[in-house]
Amino acid sequence: MSTSNSLIVLQVLPELVTGGVERTTIDVARAIVDAGGIALVASAGGRLVSDLEAIGAEHYNLPLKSKNPITIWKNAAALQEIMDERAVDIVHARSRAPAWSAYLASKRSGTPFVTTYHGTYNQKSRLKALYNSVMARGDSVIANSHFIGRLIAERHPFAKSRITVIQRGSDLDGLAPQSVTRLRKQILSDSWEIKSGRPIVLQLARLTAWKGQSVLIGAMGELKKRGLTEAVAVLAGDAQGREAYTAELQQQIASLGVQDQVKLVGHCTDVAAALALSDVSVVASVEPEAFGRAAVEAQAAEVPVIVSDLGAVPETVLAPPEVSENERTGWRIPPGDSSALANAIEHALLMKPAERAALLARAREHVSAKFSVEAMTEATLQVYKKLLDRA
C-alpha cells in the first residue's frame, strides 16, 4: 500500500501464547512492517512475543487478559497514553476485554477503531450481549468468515454497513510438504515417540472441550473394535492450565483401552512438520468454528482432512451436497459423532493412491485460491487505508 510508510497500527489482544488470533496478529504486524509502517502490539505477553519482535514489531506488556472492570478501565488509560505518545493511526482490537479498553481509549484520543470478530461468543444473557457488542462497535468490523459476518449482522444490526469479511490466511508455501526438511520431521517424530510406519491421525487444537478431543478418542476406540489398531491419533495442543480436562481425556483413553492408539503431545511449535508427518488431519469441534484455520492448513499441506460440519466449515472444506463428489476436498461429518469420524478416518486411510492424489491436488488448489496470508493481510491494510482516507 503506497501510503503505508507512515502507518502506525496498535493491535490489542489478551496474550501471545498460541492460537489463530495470535498468529493472525503477527501476520498483520509483519505486513505493516514490510509496507514501511510501524506495528505495535499490546498484550499480557507469552511465548510468541519473541516471534513478534523478530519481525520488527514492538510489544507493550499490559494485563489485557483480565476481565476485571477496574483493570479494563486502567488498560484504557494505558492504551490512550500509547496512542498519544506514538501518534497511532489505527487501533485494532481482537478480543472482547481488550476491545473495551481500546474502544474507550480510541474515543478519548480520536483514533479510528477496528475490530476483528474472531469467535461465535456465548450470548445467553443481555449482559453477555452487551459485553460482546464491543466487537461490533468498530469504525470497521472485520468478520473472519461469511458465517461470522452473518452472525454479526443478526446480533448487531447497527453494524451491518461496517462489516468486511476477511477470511484468515495461512503461509501456504511454508506448509507445502516440500518446504519441510527431513530433519524437522525427524526431530518432531522422535519427540512423539511413534514407531515408524504407523499412520498418524493428527488433531492440532488447544485442549479444550469444544475442540472435540474426546470425539477423536472415541473414534479411535471405535476403530479398535473393528480390529484397526495400527493408526495413532496425535492430539497436539496446549492445555493452557486445563488440568481437569486433560485428566478427563486420559481417563477416557484408559477406559477405552487405546493407550497405544492415542498420544497427548502438548503444544506443537512446528505445524508444518506435524502435518508432513501425518496421514489424516481432524478438526472435531463440537461448537461452531468461526473460521477453521486448521482445516485450511491441512489442505495446504496436502493432508486429507475430516471436519465437523458446522460453523464456517463449508467455506473451507468442499464436500457434497454443496459440490459434486469429484470436487470434494475433504470430509464433513456430524459434530460429536465418533462413529462417523471413525468411518471417515478408515476411508481416508484406505484410499487408493490415485484417488488420494486427486483429492489433495483439489484441496491445495482450493486453499491457494482463497486463503493465502498475503490476501488476508492486503485486505486488512486496505481496511486501514479506507478508514484513514475518510478521516
Secondary structure by P-SEA (a helix, b strand, c coil): ccccccbbbbbbcccccccaaaaaaaaaaaaaaaacbbbbbbcccccaaaaaaaabbbbbbcccccccaaaaaaaaaaaaaaaaaacccbbbbcccaaaaaaaaaaaaaccbbbbbbccccccccaaaaaaacccccccbbbbccaaaaaaaaaacccccccbbbbcccccccccccccccaaaaaaaaaaaccccccccccccccccccccaaaaaaaaaaaaaaccccbbbbbccccccaaaaaaaaaaaaaaaccccccccccccccaaaaaaaccbbbbcccccccccaaaaaaaaaccbbbbccccccccccccccccccccccccccccccaaaaaaaaaaaaaccaaaaaaaaaaaaaaaaacccaaaaaaaaaaaaaaaaaac
